[in-house]
Amino acid sequence: EIVLTQSPATLSLSPGERATLSCRASQGVSSYLAWYQQKPGQAPRLLIYDASNRATGIPARFSGSGPGTDFTLTISSLEPEDFAVYYCQQRRNGTITFGQGTRLEIK
Amino acid sequence: EVQLVESGGGLVQPGRSLRLSCAASGFTFDDYAMHWVRQAPGKGLEWVSGISWNSGSIGYADSVKGRFTISRDNAKNSLYLQMNSLRAEDTALYYCAKDPSGSYFWYFDLWGRGTLVTVSS
């Protein structure tokens, strides 16, 4: 099973700052990585797929990079609505696993 | 409106069974693979199972293999999860999720609001 490790567990930043979230895979997953945002009491929302492609309706301040084993989700300038939990997910070899999540909180 | 609506959750004793349903609307259901993803209270996301558009490809997480069975009825635009031999660790909010692929397991681009399953005596 491919294990995804997200860091940091919690990130405290202020609106307007730049956020960098990391996801490391235990083995290479090519570009088969997605990012999701989940707010309290809501279902997750797809942000990024195939490492760097924004999903429909996702603002340009969200960007992703890869491929390989080390991936990054960057939010260029934080808006108040961006404070949430973020998960990465891989789809290599027909199996799907998620990272444990990064909580982005207001400083 | 494009949506997924789950139902069938509830309180069940360990060792018993439960069947979840997901009703899809607003898109061509039989074009896409579908999945169940769960989230234990206060925890992260766990993929449970997926099924391709024609049920030709099915996959399960190791944690549920042999106990859970996924199925779909394209005529009814519905996805199901039969859960047998339930354990306390199966307690979670179960989400139905749509895949942008028809035949493969890729990502989840549409989610329902979830149905809560609680396994307890």
Boltz contact constraints between the chains, C-beta under 6 A:
constraints:
  - contact:
      token1: [A, 34]
      token2: [B, 107]
      max_distance: 6.0
  - contact:
      token1: [A, 43]
      token2: [B, 95]
      max_distance: 6.0
  - contact:
      token1: [A, 43]
      token2: [B, 111]
      max_distance: 6.0
  - contact:
      token1: [A, 43]
      token2: [B, 113]
      max_distance: 6.0
  - contact:
      token1: [A, 44]
      token2: [B, 111]
      max_distance: 6.0
  - contact:
      token1: [A, 46]
      token2: [B, 109]
      max_distance: 6.0
  - contact:
      token1: [A, 49]
      token2: [B, 107]
      max_distance: 6.0
  - contact:
      token1: [A, 87]
      token2: [B, 45]
      max_distance: 6.0
  - contact:
      token1: [A, 91]
      token2: [B, 106]
      max_distance: 6.0
  - contact:
      token1: [A, 94]
      token2: [B, 105]
      max_distance: 6.0
  - contact:
      token1: [A, 96]
      token2: [B, 47]
      max_distance: 6.0
  - contact:
      token1: [A, 96]
      token2: [B, 105]
      max_distance: 6.0
  - contact:
      token1: [A, 98]
      token2: [B, 45]
      max_distance: 6.0
  - contact:
      token1: [A, 100]
      token2: [B, 44]
      max_distance: 6.0
  - contact:
      token1: [A, 101]
      token2: [B, 44]
      max_distance: 6.0
